[in-house]
Amino acid sequence: MEGYPLKTMEIVCLGSSMALSGLFYYIYRKKRRTVDKLNDAPQLALNDQLANLLNQSPGKCLQYVVIEGLVQPTGEPLRSQFQEGSVGVIQRLVLREHKLVWSNLARTWTDSERVLHQRVDTVPFKLVGPDQASVRVLCPLEATGPQMEVTHEKFHQATYGFTDIIGQYLSGEKPKGHLETEEMLKVGSAVTGVGELILDTDLVVKLRPPADGTEYFLSTGDFETLRGEQEGQAQVWRILAATCALAGVAVLVWATRRYYRQLQEKWERERLLREFQRLRSGGQAARGEEEEGEGGAAEPPDNTCVVCLVNPRSCVLLNCGHVCCCHSCYMALPRPTCPVCRQIISRVVPLYQV
């Protein structure tokens, strides 16, 4: 498409980079708002004064606060199925399948993993402070985190015979085995909670997800570690957005540069064409004057350029070897082809006549 500055692949690259840049920037802004909320969130001590503070607050609610305490179940805790004596309040059982898959692109076997089964159990629990003041934690599965401790991990190796091996090579999949893991948030773990703090009608202080949609956190690290992790994630999304935007700008610069070079070539061709027309009109005027002076029509000399019919032939076109035009008309050719045989011109040699 002559005159159109972008090719199809460049349009695809530009659209993809702009779309990804917009998506990454949206995620970055969301993470940035979360970091700003964390920076503004007050850190409250878990003591007996917490209930009085909430009772004096509007609606008996503090929208976004930070609180730290030790995990304690409000009833019977969960017990590990594999490790005797381990008890917790959140338990995750995961069964993963590991296998090798043949990649036609890389021409090699690559690792693949998928979750066959996952079960998460939880019991009501609370965060307890040094003086036994507590905060009930609501909806812990909706929170980001916490990082739970692995209490069991076992890999069951796959076994197969000769016919299984043949089937694996035909199907392109080699089962390696199954990984069985158990993770628990144990009783007594230190947890940092960030969310909405309320004083319920039963006078129990509770921590729940914020009503305005702000991210809800339960972390086994301290608050500074949590804030640092969120700031790091925000910077990663910012860098990704900037990288995609720069890629789109690079595509635009490349297309603009190529289009400008095309315009330069077009302007040069137009200039040569105007020069050719000027020379041709001048040659025709001179030939007319000669014919008038001689009193009749005169035949052009045998060595006259076949293009302008004015200048003498001054170059040899190779590889065809034709001597048919002057150097000015050769430079004005729209394509490097011989005017006589239309063969591609590889090089031009000056013609010297004596």
Solvent accessible surface area in square Angstrom, and as a share of the most:
residue,aa,sasa,rsa
1,M,176,0.78
2,E,170,0.76
3,G,41,0.39
4,Y,108,0.41
5,P,52,0.33
6,L,30,0.15
7,K,114,0.48
8,T,99,0.58
9,M,132,0.59
10,E,22,0.10
11,I,75,0.38
12,V,83,0.48
13,C,58,0.35
14,L,28,0.14
15,G,41,0.40
16,S,54,0.35
17,S,12,0.07
18,M,85,0.38
19,A,67,0.52
20,L,78,0.39
21,S,16,0.10
22,G,42,0.40
23,L,93,0.46
24,F,34,0.14
25,Y,117,0.44
26,Y,128,0.49
27,I,43,0.22
28,Y,20,0.08
29,R,88,0.32
30,K,114,0.48
31,K,33,0.14
32,R,52,0.19
33,R,122,0.44
34,T,9,0.05
35,V,0,0.00
36,D,62,0.32
37,K,79,0.33
38,L,0,0.00
39,N,67,0.34
40,D,118,0.61
41,A,11,0.09
42,P,67,0.42
43,Q,109,0.48
44,L,36,0.18
45,A,69,0.53
46,L,10,0.05
47,N,49,0.25
48,D,95,0.49
49,Q,119,0.53
50,L,7,0.03
51,A,36,0.28
52,N,81,0.42
53,L,77,0.38
54,L,0,0.00
55,N,84,0.43
56,Q,152,0.68
57,S,16,0.10
58,P,124,0.78
59,G,76,0.73
60,K,87,0.37
61,C,30,0.18
62,L,38,0.19
63,Q,128,0.57
64,Y,22,0.08
65,V,1,0.01
66,V,2,0.01
67,I,1,0.00
68,E,83,0.37
69,G,11,0.10
70,L,87,0.43
71,V,0,0.00
72,Q,64,0.28
73,P,25,0.16
74,T,57,0.33
75,G,50,0.48
76,E,119,0.54
77,P,28,0.18
78,L,34,0.17
79,R,149,0.55
80,S,17,0.11
81,Q,106,0.47
82,F,86,0.36
83,Q,75,0.33
84,E,178,0.80
85,G,71,0.68
86,S,11,0.07
87,V,37,0.21
88,G,0,0.00
89,V,0,0.00
90,I,3,0.02
91,Q,6,0.03
92,R,73,0.26
93,L,26,0.13
94,V,4,0.02
95,L,58,0.29
96,R,64,0.23
97,E,25,0.11
98,H,40,0.18
99,K,31,0.13
100,L,46,0.23
101,V,46,0.27
102,W,85,0.30
103,S,29,0.19
104,N,110,0.56
105,L,174,0.87
106,A,62,0.48
107,R,159,0.58
108,T,61,0.36
109,W,63,0.22
110,T,59,0.34
111,D,110,0.57
112,S,36,0.23
113,E,97,0.43
114,R,130,0.48
115,V,76,0.44
116,L,68,0.34
117,H,104,0.47
118,Q,100,0.45
119,R,102,0.37
120,V,47,0.27
121,D,43,0.22
122,T,55,0.32
123,V,28,0.16
124,P,87,0.54
125,F,1,0.00
126,K,61,0.26
127,L,0,0.00
128,V,15,0.09
129,G,8,0.08
130,P,132,0.83
131,D,70,0.36
132,Q,140,0.62
133,A,14,0.11
134,S,45,0.29
135,V,0,0.00
136,R,75,0.27
137,V,6,0.03
138,L,54,0.27
139,C,62,0.37
140,P,18,0.11
141,L,101,0.50
142,E,118,0.53
143,A,13,0.10
144,T,62,0.36
145,G,35,0.33
146,P,15,0.09
147,Q,107,0.48
148,M,25,0.11
149,E,94,0.42
150,V,78,0.45
151,T,12,0.07
152,H,35,0.16
153,E,113,0.50
154,K,107,0.45
155,F,83,0.35
156,H,80,0.36
157,Q,127,0.56
158,A,26,0.20
159,T,127,0.74
160,Y,94,0.36
161,G,39,0.37
162,F,153,0.64
163,T,107,0.62
164,D,67,0.35
165,I,71,0.36
166,I,79,0.40
167,G,34,0.33
168,Q,15,0.06
169,Y,132,0.50
170,L,149,0.74
171,S,79,0.51
172,G,15,0.14
173,E,71,0.32
174,K,39,0.17
175,P,53,0.33
176,K,70,0.30
177,G,1,0.01
178,H,67,0.30
179,L,32,0.16
180,E,48,0.22
181,T,9,0.05
182,E,0,0.00
183,E,40,0.18
184,M,0,0.00
185,L,3,0.01
186,K,48,0.20
187,V,45,0.26
188,G,37,0.36
189,S,31,0.20
190,A,62,0.48
191,V,2,0.01
192,T,3,0.02
193,G,0,0.00
194,V,0,0.00
195,G,0,0.00
196,E,7,0.03
197,L,0,0.00
198,I,20,0.10
199,L,16,0.08
200,D,42,0.22
201,T,135,0.79
202,D,86,0.44
203,L,132,0.66
204,V,47,0.27
205,V,12,0.07
206,K,26,0.11
207,L,0,0.00
208,R,84,0.31
209,P,34,0.21
210,P,12,0.08
211,A,89,0.69
212,D,91,0.47
213,G,66,0.64
214,T,23,0.13
215,E,48,0.22
216,Y,8,0.03
217,F,1,0.00
218,L,0,0.00
219,S,6,0.04
220,T,48,0.28
221,G,29,0.28
222,D,75,0.39
223,F,6,0.02
224,E,98,0.44
225,T,68,0.39
226,L,7,0.03
227,R,53,0.19
228,G,40,0.39
229,E,82,0.37
230,Q,5,0.02
231,E,66,0.30
232,G,36,0.35
233,Q,77,0.34
234,A,0,0.00
235,Q,72,0.32
236,V,83,0.48
237,W,70,0.24
238,R,125,0.46
239,I,109,0.55
240,L,69,0.34
241,A,7,0.06
242,A,51,0.39
243,T,77,0.45
244,C,20,0.12
245,A,34,0.26
246,L,123,0.61
247,A,47,0.36
248,G,0,0.00
249,V,76,0.43
250,A,59,0.46
251,V,28,0.16
252,L,81,0.40
253,V,90,0.52
254,W,146,0.51
255,A,2,0.02
256,T,85,0.50
257,R,125,0.46
258,R,42,0.15
259,Y,66,0.25
260,Y,111,0.42
261,R,125,0.46
262,Q,79,0.35
263,L,47,0.23
264,Q,82,0.37
265,E,99,0.44
266,K,92,0.39
267,W,130,0.46
268,E,78,0.35
269,R,114,0.42
270,E,68,0.31
271,R,113,0.41
272,L,34,0.17
273,L,92,0.46
274,R,144,0.52
275,E,62,0.28
276,F,32,0.13
277,Q,98,0.44
278,R,141,0.51
279,L,55,0.27
280,R,103,0.38
281,S,64,0.41
282,G,40,0.39
283,G,5,0.05
284,Q,85,0.38
285,A,60,0.47
286,A,49,0.38
287,R,71,0.26
288,G,28,0.27
289,E,123,0.55
290,E,108,0.49
291,E,53,0.24
292,E,142,0.64
293,G,69,0.67
294,E,124,0.56
295,G,72,0.69
296,G,38,0.37
297,A,104,0.80
298,A,45,0.35
299,E,158,0.71
300,P,68,0.43
301,P,92,0.58
302,D,134,0.69
303,N,56,0.29
304,T,9,0.05
305,C,0,0.00
306,V,64,0.37
307,V,43,0.25
308,C,3,0.02
309,L,84,0.42
310,V,58,0.33
311,N,45,0.23
312,P,78,0.49
313,R,62,0.23
314,S,40,0.26
315,C,1,0.01
316,V,28,0.16
317,L,0,0.00
318,L,36,0.18
319,N,109,0.56
320,C,36,0.22
321,G,36,0.35
322,H,64,0.29
323,V,53,0.30
324,C,5,0.03
325,C,0,0.00
326,C,5,0.03
327,H,96,0.43
328,S,56,0.36
329,C,5,0.03
330,Y,49,0.19
331,M,99,0.44
332,A,28,0.22
333,L,40,0.20
334,P,108,0.68
335,R,176,0.64
336,P,78,0.49
337,T,26,0.15
338,C,0,0.00
339,P,29,0.18
340,V,84,0.48
341,C,54,0.32
342,R,170,0.62
343,Q,83,0.37
344,I,115,0.58
345,I,13,0.07
346,S,73,0.47
347,R,149,0.54
348,V,38,0.22
349,V,53,0.30
350,P,77,0.49
351,L,57,0.28
352,Y,178,0.68
353,Q,103,0.46
354,V,194,1.12
